Amino acid sequence: MEMNTPMGPKEEGNKILALLAYLLGWLGIIFVFIDQGKNDPWLRMHAWQAFFLGLVAIVASMITFGIGWVIVFIFQIVYALKAYKGEYFEIPVIGGLAKGQALK
């Protein structure tokens, strides 16, 4: 499964799942394990990014007493909307981690 070039979801319904993955934060990883995630590298990539972004939100919240979570949540909404549009994108730093996990 090659993910070097931008791609879109295999099914239109996967856009909604990617949107939900970002809004659920680290719980978005569940979409890797359902049938749609197993068969769609685009959805797997977004689910892993959502997971790592959720972990960033937790750590940022602990360090900044909640303010960091608000900032990350704004990014989660932006990324959720981009995913819903069917865009493929890599979030700086965590995108590489997510891509590595999605390719396994």
C-alpha positions in Angstrom: 0.0 0.0 0.0 1.7 3.1 -1.2 0.9 6.4 0.6 3.5 8.7 -0.9 0.9 10.6 -3.0 -2.3 12.2 -1.9 -5.3 9.9 -2.1 -8.9 10.0 -1.0 -11.1 7.6 0.8 -12.3 4.4 -0.8 -15.9 5.0 0.2 -17.7 8.3 0.9 -18.8 7.1 4.3 -15.2 6.9 5.4 -15.0 10.7 5.3 -17.5 10.8 8.2 -15.4 8.2 10.1 -12.3 10.3 9.6 -14.1 13.3 10.9 -15.3 11.4 13.9 -11.8 10.1 14.5 -10.4 13.6 14.9 -13.3 14.7 17.1 -12.9 11.6 19.4 -9.2 12.3 19.8 -7.2 9.3 21.0 -10.3 7.1 20.8 -10.3 7.6 17.1 -7.9 4.7 16.9 -11.0 2.4 16.9 -11.5 3.1 13.2 -8.2 1.3 12.4 -9.8 -2.0 13.6 -13.2 -1.9 11.9 -13.6 -3.3 8.4 -13.5 0.1 6.7 -10.2 1.0 8.3 -8.7 -2.3 7.5 -9.5 -1.8 3.8 -8.8 1.9 3.4 -5.3 3.3 3.9 -6.6 6.8 3.8 -8.9 6.2 6.8 -6.2 4.3 8.7 -3.8 7.3 8.2 -6.4 9.7 9.6 -7.3 7.4 12.5 -3.6 7.1 13.5 -3.1 10.9 13.2 -6.2 11.5 15.3 -4.9 9.1 18.0 -1.5 10.8 18.2 -3.1 14.2 18.1 -5.3 13.1 21.0 -2.2 12.1 23.0 -0.7 15.5 22.3 -3.9 17.0 23.7 -3.6 15.0 26.9 0.0 16.0 27.4 -0.6 19.6 26.5 -3.5 19.7 28.9 -1.3 18.4 31.8 1.5 20.8 31.1 -0.7 23.9 30.6 -3.5 23.1 33.1 -6.1 22.7 30.3 -5.2 25.6 28.0 -3.2 23.4 25.7 -6.2 21.1 25.3 -8.3 24.0 24.0 -5.7 24.9 21.4 -5.3 21.3 20.3 -9.1 20.9 20.1 -9.3 23.8 17.7 -6.8 21.9 15.5 -8.9 18.8 15.9 -11.9 20.6 14.5 -9.9 22.0 11.5 -8.4 18.6 10.7 -11.8 16.9 11.1 -13.2 19.3 8.5 -10.3 18.8 6.1 -10.7 15.0 6.4 -14.4 15.3 5.8 -13.6 17.1 2.5 -11.6 14.0 1.6 -8.2 15.6 1.8 -5.0 13.6 2.5 -2.6 15.6 4.7 0.1 14.9 7.2 0.2 16.8 10.5 3.8 18.0 11.2 5.7 15.6 13.4 2.9 13.2 14.2 2.0 12.7 10.5 5.2 10.6 10.0 4.4 8.5 13.1 0.9 8.0 11.8 2.0 7.1 8.3 4.4 4.5 9.8 1.6 2.9 11.8 -0.8 3.0 8.9 1.6 1.1 6.6 1.9 -1.8 9.0 
